[in-house]
Amino acid sequence: MALAENTESHGLTRVSSYKWVMLLASFLGFVAFAFGFQLGPPILINLENEFGVHGAQTGLFMSLVMIPGIILALPAGFIINKYGFRWLSFLSLVAVVVGNLLTATATSFAIALAGRFILGVGGAFLVVGTPVFIPQWFEHKELGKAMGVFSTNMPFAIIVAFPTAAALSQTYGWRSPFYVAALLAFVCALFLVFLTKEGPLKGDPKPIRMDEVKHALKNVEVWKLGVAWMLFNTATIAFVTWAPTLFQQFKGLDSFNASLIATVVMYSAVGLVPVFGWASDRLGRRKPFIIIGPIVVTLTLFLIAFSSGIPLIASVVGLGVSTAMVPPLIMVIVAQNLPPRLSGTGFSIVTLCQNIGITVSAPLGGFLLQSTHSIVYTLGGISLFAVASMATALAIKTR
């Protein structure tokens, strides 16, 4: 009896320890895509100079990455639910490698955009698939903390990508960062294919029936979350995409410092995303965070428009704090609204909405800047989407 209890205890300890390996694998899979995606903002001016494109047209370099995600998000969720994500993660990261290499070797803007589209195909599966492992390994009482850690993926990618792109492009040309991104994705592909596996909390091993998928797709609260997440991403990604350009044109900063200050929003966010996830676990409440976050985003965008020097940096830090509130809680509420075996469908819904928001964000920012030639009106227009996100969050039925 004692031997059996010890064996069971040892098995539970191994499971408990391995969930952190799975969290790391999920995180790295997302970062491998996000790093290549976020190399764009610091080199948009380089693209304009080399290929003769401007404004909303330049914004396609970012938004086109999201188009495959809009098309493939729901099918990706169904495929991942049915076949799992281990080998799909490898194939997705291979697409990321190919897309980055094609962009790096592009001889025209059209070819560069083709590379970004292929990057987006891999990203469409990675964004839906990487979080699927988490509710399979973490119980509901730990989901806030786990999703908080996972949701640092985009801030972390931006923190690394912006200065990397700025420094390498100044020294070796704008193409060089994309070779680095291809290498990173290849290494992460090997990591995921050898270490990932389905978790003990996935539930019923029987194949998922179509009626279960249809039921998940009709979950109104998940769709509300998706809309709130779409609007929030429209505001935040529009800022992150155009902040380096805005800071160069209206704050008198050079390329490197403009990119560096733009990443301050993510430096402040990356440490706080897990904290807000943990806090929601302790409080047992999720909704207040996804309401307060967009409100503070709106306020800080206006402060950024009118400030410079230290107040500018402080305002960007405030924006980072507010953006950290929302991502982990969106994912947690989705996971709590559906069983783990159907989480792929839930994440595909919010990913679809997120990709629409990101797709709109870059051309929107470019259009506002090109039309108004004003940082105040550009950031003011962007802030309206944060207000709409807050209004949508108020309608969500959750604690």
C-alpha positions in Angstrom: 0.0 0.0 0.0 2.8 2.4 1.0 4.7 1.6 -2.2 1.6 2.3 -4.3 1.0 5.6 -2.6 4.6 6.6 -3.1 4.5 5.6 -6.7 1.3 7.7 -7.2 2.8 10.6 -5.4 5.9 10.5 -7.5 3.7 10.3 -10.7 1.8 13.4 -9.6 5.0 15.2 -8.9 6.3 14.5 -12.3 3.0 15.7 -13.9 3.1 18.8 -11.7 6.7 19.5 -12.8 6.1 18.8 -16.5 3.3 21.3 -16.7 5.9 24.0 -16.5 7.9 22.5 -19.4 4.6 22.6 -21.4 4.0 26.2 -20.4 7.6 27.0 -21.6 7.0 25.1 -24.9 3.7 26.9 -25.5 5.4 30.3 -24.8 8.4 29.7 -27.1 6.1 28.5 -29.9 4.2 31.7 -29.8 7.3 33.9 -29.4 8.9 32.3 -32.5 6.1 33.7 -34.6 5.6 37.0 -32.7 9.3 37.9 -32.9 9.2 37.7 -36.7 5.9 39.6 -36.8 7.1 42.4 -34.6 10.4 43.0 -36.5 8.2 45.1 -38.8 7.6 48.4 -37.0 11.2 49.5 -36.5 12.0 49.0 -40.3 8.8 50.4 -41.8 10.8 53.6 -42.8 13.4 51.4 -44.4 10.7 49.7 -46.5 9.3 53.0 -47.6 12.7 54.2 -48.7 13.6 51.0 -50.6 10.3 50.1 -52.2 8.7 53.5 -52.5 5.6 52.7 -50.4 3.8 54.9 -47.9 1.2 55.2 -45.1 -1.6 52.6 -45.3 0.3 50.7 -48.0 3.3 50.3 -45.7 0.9 49.1 -43.0 0.2 46.0 -45.2 3.6 44.7 -44.1 2.1 44.2 -40.7 -1.6 43.5 -41.4 -1.1 40.9 -44.1 0.4 38.6 -41.5 -3.0 38.5 -39.9 -5.0 37.7 -43.0 -4.3 33.9 -42.9 -5.4 34.0 -39.2 -8.8 35.5 -40.2 -9.3 32.8 -42.8 -7.8 29.8 -40.9 -8.6 30.6 -37.2 -11.8 28.5 -36.9 -10.6 25.6 -39.2 -7.4 25.6 -37.2 -9.3 25.2 -33.9 -11.2 22.2 -35.4 -8.1 20.6 -36.8 -6.2 21.0 -33.5 -9.1 19.7 -31.5 -9.2 16.6 -33.7 -5.5 15.8 -34.3 -3.6 17.6 -31.5 -0.9 20.1 -31.9 2.5 18.4 -31.5 3.3 17.8 -35.2 1.1 20.7 -36.4 3.4 23.0 -34.2 6.4 21.8 -36.1 4.8 22.3 -39.5 3.6 25.8 -38.4 7.1 26.8 -37.4 8.5 25.6 -40.7 6.1 28.0 -42.4 7.4 30.7 -40.1 11.0 29.9 -41.2 10.1 30.0 -44.9 8.1 33.2 -44.5 11.0 35.0 -42.8 13.5 33.8 -45.3 11.4 34.9 -48.2 11.0 38.4 -46.7 14.7 38.6 -46.0 15.5 37.9 -49.7 12.7 39.9 -51.3 13.5 41.9 -54.4 10.2 43.8 -54.4 7.6 44.8 -51.9 5.2 42.2 -53.3 7.6 39.4 -52.5 8.2 40.8 -49.0 4.4 40.7 -48.5 4.3 37.1 -49.8 6.8 36.2 -47.1 4.7 37.9 -44.5 1.6 36.0 -45.7 3.4 32.7 -45.3 4.6 33.8 -41.9 0.9 34.4 -41.1 -0.1 30.9 -42.2 2.2 29.4 -39.6 1.1 32.0 -37.1 -2.6 31.2 -37.6 -2.0 27.7 -36.2 0.5 28.8 -33.5 -1.7 31.5 -32.0 -4.6 29.0 -31.7 -2.6 25.9 -30.8 0.0 27.0 -28.3 -2.5 28.0 -25.5 -4.4 24.7 -26.0 -1.9 22.8 -23.9 -2.3 25.1 -20.8 -5.9 24.1 -19.7 -4.8 20.5 -20.3 -2.1 20.8 -17.6 -3.3 23.5 -15.2 -6.5 23.4 -13.1 -8.9 26.4 -13.0 -7.5 27.7 -9.8 -4.1 28.1 -11.4 -5.2 29.2 -14.9 -4.8 32.9 -14.1 -1.2 32.5 -13.1 -0.4 30.1 -16.0 -2.2 32.3 -18.7 -0.5 35.3 -17.1 2.9 33.8 -17.8 1.9 32.6 -21.2 0.5 36.0 -22.2 3.8 37.7 -21.7 4.7 36.2 -25.1 3.8 39.2 -27.3 5.3 41.9 -24.9 8.5 39.7 -24.6 8.7 39.3 -28.4 8.3 43.1 -28.9 10.9 43.9 -26.3 13.4 41.6 -28.1 12.4 42.4 -31.7 12.3 46.2 -31.6 15.9 46.9 -30.5 17.1 43.8 -32.4 15.6 45.1 -35.7 16.7 48.7 -35.1 20.3 47.7 -34.2 20.8 45.1 -36.9 19.1 47.2 -39.6 21.4 50.1 -38.9 24.5 47.9 -39.1 23.7 45.2 -41.6 20.6 46.4 -43.4 16.8 45.8 -42.8 16.9 42.2 -44.1 19.3 40.9 -41.5 16.7 40.6 -38.6 14.6 38.2 -40.6 17.4 35.7 -40.9 17.7 35.8 -37.1 13.9 35.2 -36.9 14.1 32.2 -39.2 16.9 30.6 -37.1 14.9 31.2 -33.9 11.8 29.6 -35.4 13.8 26.5 -36.5 15.2 26.0 -33.0 11.8 26.4 -31.4 10.3 23.9 -33.9 12.7 21.2 -32.7 12.0 22.1 -29.1 8.2 21.7 -29.5 8.2 18.5 -31.5 10.4 16.7 -29.0 8.9 18.0 -25.7 5.1 18.7 -26.2 2.4 16.2 -25.3 -1.3 16.3 -24.3 -2.0 16.8 -20.6 -3.9 14.8 -18.0 -6.8 17.3 -17.8 -7.8 17.1 -21.5 -10.7 14.8 -20.5 -12.6 12.4 -22.7 -10.2 10.7 -25.1 -13.0 10.0 -27.6 -13.0 12.0 -30.9 -14.8 15.3 -30.6 -18.2 15.2 -32.2 -19.4 17.9 -34.6 -22.3 18.8 -32.4 -19.9 19.5 -29.6 -18.0 21.9 -31.8 -21.2 23.6 -32.9 -22.2 24.0 -29.3 -18.9 25.7 -28.5 -19.2 27.9 -31.6 -22.5 29.2 -30.3 -21.1 30.2 -26.9 -22.2 33.9 -26.8 -19.9 34.9 -24.0 -16.8 33.6 -25.9 -17.8 35.7 -28.9 -18.3 38.8 -26.7 -14.8 38.2 -25.3 -13.5 37.9 -28.9 -15.0 41.3 -29.9 -13.6 43.0 -26.8 -10.2 41.4 -27.5 -10.4 42.5 -31.2 -11.1 46.1 -30.3 -8.4 46.1 -27.6 -5.8 44.7 -30.1 -6.8 47.3 -32.7 -5.9 50.1 -30.3 -2.7 48.6 -28.7 -1.2 47.2 -31.9 -1.9 50.3 -33.9 0.1 52.2 -31.2 2.9 49.7 -31.1 3.2 49.6 -34.9 3.3 53.3 -35.4 4.9 54.5 -32.2 8.5 54.4 -33.6 7.4 56.5 -36.6 5.4 58.9 -34.5 8.2 59.4 -32.1 10.7 60.1 -34.9 8.4 62.5 -36.7 6.8 64.4 -33.8 9.2 63.9 -30.8 12.5 64.4 -32.7 14.0 61.0 -31.7 16.3 58.9 -33.9 15.4 55.5 -35.1 17.0 53.5 -32.3 15.7 55.7 -29.4 12.2 55.9 -30.9 12.1 52.1 -31.1 13.5 51.8 -27.6 10.9 54.1 -26.0 8.2 52.4 -28.0 9.2 49.1 -26.3 8.9 50.6 -22.9 5.2 49.8 -23.0 6.1 46.2 -23.2 8.9 46.3 -20.6 6.3 47.5 -18.1 3.7 45.0 -19.4 5.8 41.9 -19.4 6.4 41.8 -15.7 2.8 42.7 -14.8 0.8 40.3 -17.0 1.5 37.3 -14.7 0.8 39.6 -11.7 -2.7 40.5 -12.9 -3.3 36.8 -13.8 -2.3 35.8 -10.2 -4.3 38.6 -8.7 -7.5 37.5 -10.6 -6.9 33.9 -9.1 -6.7 35.4 -5.6 -9.7 37.7 -6.0 -11.7 35.1 -7.9 -12.7 37.9 -10.3 -11.8 38.4 -13.9 -14.2 41.0 -15.4 -12.9 44.2 -13.6 -9.5 43.8 -15.2 -10.9 43.7 -18.8 -12.9 46.9 -18.0 -10.3 49.0 -16.3 -7.5 48.1 -18.7 -9.1 49.8 -21.8 -10.1 52.9 -19.7 -6.4 53.4 -18.7 -5.2 52.8 -22.3 -7.4 55.6 -23.5 -6.1 58.0 -20.9 -2.5 57.2 -21.4 -2.7 57.5 -25.2 -3.7 61.2 -24.8 -0.9 61.8 -22.3 1.6 60.3 -24.8 0.3 62.7 -27.5 1.1 65.8 -25.4 4.2 64.8 -23.5 7.9 64.5 -24.2 11.1 63.5 -22.3 10.6 61.9 -18.9 6.8 62.5 -18.9 6.6 60.7 -22.3 8.4 57.6 -20.9 6.2 57.7 -17.8 3.1 57.8 -20.0 4.3 54.9 -22.1 5.0 52.9 -18.8 1.4 53.7 -17.8 0.2 52.4 -21.1 2.1 49.2 -20.5 0.5 48.7 -17.1 -2.9 49.0 -18.6 -2.2 46.7 -21.5 -1.0 44.0 -19.1 -4.5 43.8 -17.4 -6.4 42.3 -20.3 -4.6 39.5 -22.2 -4.4 36.8 -19.4 -8.0 37.4 -18.3 -9.4 37.0 -21.8 -7.7 33.6 -22.2 -8.8 32.5 -18.7 -12.4 33.4 -19.2 -12.4 31.5 -22.5 -10.9 28.5 -20.9 -13.5 28.6 -18.1 -16.4 28.8 -20.5 -15.5 25.6 -22.4 -14.1 22.1 -21.3 -10.3 21.6 -22.0 -11.0 19.3 -24.9 -12.9 22.1 -26.7 -10.5 24.9 -25.8 -9.1 24.9 -29.3 -12.5 26.1 -30.6 -12.7 28.8 -27.9 -9.2 30.0 -28.6 -9.9 30.0 -32.4 -12.8 32.3 -31.9 -10.8 34.9 -29.9 -7.9 34.5 -32.3 -10.1 35.1 -35.3 -11.3 38.3 -33.6 -7.8 39.3 -32.5 -6.5 38.8 -36.1 -9.2 41.1 -37.5 -8.3 43.7 -34.9 -4.6 43.5 -35.7 -5.2 43.4 -39.5 -7.2 46.7 -39.2 -4.7 48.3 -36.8 -1.7 49.0 -38.9 -3.5 50.4 -42.0 -5.8 52.4 -39.5 -2.8 54.0 -37.8 -1.2 54.7 -41.2 -4.4 56.2 -42.5 -4.9 58.4 -39.5 -1.3 59.6 -39.6 -1.3 60.2 -43.4 -4.7 62.0 -43.2 -4.1 64.2 -40.2 -0.3 64.6 -40.0 -0.9 64.9 -36.2 0.1 62.7 -33.3 -2.8 64.0 -31.3 -5.5 63.1 -33.9 -3.7 59.8 -34.7 -3.6 58.6 -31.1 -7.1 60.1 -30.4 -8.5 58.0 -33.2 -6.8 54.9 -32.0 -8.1 55.4 -28.4 -11.7 55.2 -29.6 -11.2 51.4 -30.1 -10.1 51.1 -26.5 -13.3 52.8 -25.4 -15.3 50.4 -27.5 -13.4 47.4 -26.0 -14.4 48.6 -22.5 -18.1 49.0 -23.5 -18.1 45.4 -24.9 -16.5 44.1 -21.7 -19.3 45.5 -19.6 -21.7 43.2 -21.4 -19.8 40.0 -20.7 -21.5 37.7 -18.1 -18.7 36.7 -15.8 -17.3 37.6 -12.4 
